[in-house]
């Protein structure tokens, strides 16, 4: 689970300051030093993030501040060599991402509130490509999700609760450079109710040339 920033609110390559985050980043540093396979790193990063979510002092208060008109991204920590970044996303009720995919592996854990993720498959009928909703699920505090592109890589996330939601995202990229983990956003008008065709991957096959999408510029 992860998304285009309203803006990046910290200086490049910030360093985690809370005790819980320092423990997490120490373990993540060792993980990326010993592994290069994104599937292995993402799976183990998810295991490391889950216990950290139980700590009520995980984030500084400044990293829990929302924005009025859209969800807000706080860049909390970046690995010294840019191997991964930790981002806090803060959502008021009803705030949501566009439909999007990602430039890197992602691990997402809910710290406060409720978030709904809706996943989509890309389909093609020979003349055009479009999205079909695959499933939707609600994540509560302590829930962790792992995503490695291009598998299961197109989705939308929203705060489906009545209170502020805060989630912790570990991305396999230097977000101080890219500004966001998002690769492309997809137009809502491309979503259809159903399809008789099998899902395809435009990343792998080059399909999707007719699908309206927008490259997310660096430094969102």
SEVOVEX-790434 format. One line per 5 residues: their letters; for each residue y, x, z of C-alpha. Coordinates in Angstrom, 3 decimals. Each point is the difference from the previous one (the first is absolute). Last residue first. Example, Ala and Ser with C-alpha at 12.3 -4.5 7.8 and 13.67 -1.06 7.14 Angstrom:
<atoms>
SA> -1.060 13.670 7.140; -3.440 -1.370 0.660
</atoms>
This chain:
<atoms>
XXXXX> 15.587 5.887 -6.172; 0.059 3.793 -0.297; -2.435 0.155 -2.882; 0.146 -2.928 -2.341; -2.551 -2.761 0.247
XXXXX> -1.456 -0.538 -3.427; 0.319 -3.605 -0.981; -2.685 -2.354 -1.197; -0.370 -2.672 -2.645; -3.622 0.131 -1.181
XXXXX> -0.333 0.513 -3.743; -1.166 3.602 0.240; -2.437 -1.044 2.657; -2.933 2.035 -1.183; 0.078 3.798 0.019
XXXXX> -3.610 0.031 1.093; 0.268 1.717 3.384; 3.463 -0.945 1.242; -0.056 -3.336 -1.836; -3.094 -0.984 1.972
XXXXX> -1.966 -3.052 -1.140; -1.241 -3.161 1.702; -2.664 -1.982 -1.896; 1.127 -2.915 -2.138; -0.393 -3.691 0.864
XXXXX> 3.366 -0.031 1.756; 1.677 -1.944 2.800; 3.314 -1.253 1.426; 2.193 2.351 -2.004; 2.493 2.605 1.253
XXXXX> 2.193 1.652 -2.682; 3.039 -2.024 1.063; 0.107 1.832 3.333; 1.060 3.166 -1.883; -1.753 3.195 1.058
XXXXX> 1.363 2.997 1.917; -1.090 3.523 -0.882; -0.874 3.235 1.878; 0.979 -0.899 3.538; -0.272 2.656 2.698
XXXXX> 3.771 0.098 0.361; 2.930 2.443 0.127; -1.892 2.504 -2.149; 1.309 3.188 1.645; 0.261 -1.078 3.663
XXXXX> -3.135 -2.043 -0.736; -2.031 3.183 -0.348; -3.382 -1.363 -1.053; -3.346 -1.117 1.435; 1.517 -2.946 1.849
XXXXX> -0.494 -0.986 3.642; 1.489 -3.411 0.694; 0.758 -1.462 3.432; 0.767 -3.720 0.181; 2.690 -1.958 1.826
XXXXX> 0.301 -3.791 -0.049; 2.868 -1.958 1.580; -0.946 -3.482 1.165; -1.021 -3.303 -1.624; -2.951 1.358 -1.981
XXXXX> -0.770 0.396 -3.706; 1.835 3.294 -0.404; -0.819 0.837 -3.598; -2.102 2.375 -2.093; -0.657 -0.156 -3.755
XXXXX> -2.873 1.669 -1.848; -1.270 2.156 -2.862; -2.199 2.985 0.893; -3.473 -1.241 0.663; -1.311 3.344 -1.339
XXXXX> 2.605 1.974 -1.975; 1.030 1.309 2.404; -1.389 0.630 3.511; 0.665 -2.744 2.559; -0.865 -0.167 3.691
XXXXX> 0.743 -2.876 2.378; 0.381 0.004 3.782; 0.184 -2.903 2.462; 1.301 0.895 3.456; 2.687 -2.696 0.029
XXXXX> -0.976 -2.856 -2.347; -0.821 0.036 -3.727; -0.181 -3.198 -2.040; -2.057 -0.185 -3.178; 0.454 -1.149 -3.588
XXXXX> -2.417 0.271 -2.877; -0.399 0.830 -3.687; 3.167 -1.497 -1.505; -0.007 0.299 -3.779; 2.388 2.316 -1.850
XXXXX> 0.760 0.113 -3.723; -0.695 1.909 -3.190; 0.637 -1.234 -3.506; -1.650 -0.377 -3.382; -3.594 1.083 0.594
XXXXX> -0.460 -2.277 3.014; 0.896 2.516 2.719; -0.305 -0.080 3.791; 1.590 1.977 2.857; -1.254 -0.926 3.449
XXXXX> 2.284 -1.022 2.862; 0.039 0.445 3.779; 2.024 -2.086 2.471; 0.725 1.704 3.318; 1.320 -2.076 2.889
XXXXX> 1.666 1.740 2.932; 0.128 -1.102 3.635; 2.049 1.393 2.874; 0.084 3.480 1.504; -1.872 3.242 -0.685
XXXXX> -1.782 -0.868 -3.250; -1.785 2.956 -1.560; 0.201 1.238 -3.570; -1.708 2.958 -1.668; 1.102 0.875 -3.529
XXXXX> -1.241 2.266 -2.781; 2.588 0.835 -2.644; 2.320 -1.412 -2.713; -0.491 -3.600 1.014; -0.152 -3.507 -1.482
XXXXX> 2.416 -2.907 0.190; 0.598 -3.728 0.385; 3.445 -0.222 1.574; 0.145 0.631 3.734; 0.611 -2.719 2.545
XXXXX> 2.411 -1.330 2.631; -1.016 -3.416 1.339; 0.356 0.874 3.680; 1.979 3.245 0.441; -1.804 3.139 -1.087
XXXXX> 0.056 3.618 1.125; -1.883 2.690 -1.904; -0.608 3.241 1.884; -0.801 2.987 -2.199; -2.211 3.019 0.585
XXXXX> -0.152 2.560 -2.811; -2.788 2.154 -1.434; -0.625 3.361 -1.678; 3.740 0.759 -0.183; -0.380 3.655 1.037
XXXXX> 1.518 -0.500 3.460; -1.669 -3.446 0.304; 2.623 -2.768 -0.008; 0.821 -2.188 2.991; 1.853 -3.224 0.830
XXXXX> 1.412 -1.297 -3.291; 1.274 -3.447 0.930; -0.468 -2.725 -2.626; 1.631 -3.405 0.380; -1.094 -3.461 -1.088
XXXXX> 2.660 -1.900 -1.873; 3.304 -1.833 0.529; 0.861 0.532 3.670; -1.531 3.409 0.559; -2.319 0.744 2.912
XXXXX> 0.229 2.612 2.800; -3.317 1.288 1.340; 0.495 3.667 -0.941; 3.124 0.200 2.150; -2.084 -1.144 2.993
XXXXX> -2.208 3.081 -0.217; -3.548 -0.728 -1.042; -3.415 0.370 1.694; 1.254 -1.078 3.429; -2.225 -3.103 0.218
XXXXX> -3.063 2.115 -0.806; -2.838 -2.154 -1.378; 0.935 0.928 -3.566; -0.919 3.641 0.695; -3.643 -1.019 0.406
XXXXX> -0.143 -1.275 -3.620; 1.917 2.836 -1.655; -2.670 2.675 0.373; -2.772 -2.142 -1.479; 2.271 -0.946 -2.896
XXXXX> 0.789 3.670 -0.574; -3.746 0.597 -0.254; -0.381 -2.499 -2.834; 3.169 1.187 -1.761; -0.965 3.680 0.170
XXXXX> -3.540 -0.586 -1.251; 1.149 -2.184 -2.883; 2.834 2.415 -0.845; -2.411 2.956 -0.333; 2.002 3.123 0.950
XXXXX> -1.301 0.677 3.496; 0.311 2.555 2.837; 3.774 0.427 0.121; 0.482 -3.720 -0.637; -2.025 -0.881 3.104
XXXXX> 1.496 2.687 2.256; 3.512 -1.245 -0.783; -1.163 -3.592 0.557; -1.252 0.875 3.481; 3.293 1.657 0.956
XXXXX> 1.863 -2.898 -1.610; -1.781 -2.532 2.203; 0.583 1.907 3.233; 3.662 0.447 -0.935; 0.209 -3.714 -0.772
XXXXX> -1.279 -0.943 3.450; 2.347 2.444 1.750; 3.020 -1.378 -1.806; 2.064 2.339 -2.178; -1.514 0.018 -3.488
XXXXX> 1.786 2.468 -2.294; 2.335 -0.913 -2.857; -0.631 1.443 -3.440; 3.155 -1.130 -1.758; 2.593 -1.739 2.209
XXXXX> -0.686 -3.533 1.169; 0.862 -3.482 -1.258; -1.757 -0.170 -3.331; 1.227 -3.129 -1.725; -1.247 -3.503 -0.620
XXXXX> -3.191 1.903 -0.576; -2.546 -1.066 -2.542; -3.470 -0.612 1.584; -3.648 0.546 1.921; -3.299 -1.524 0.888
</atoms>
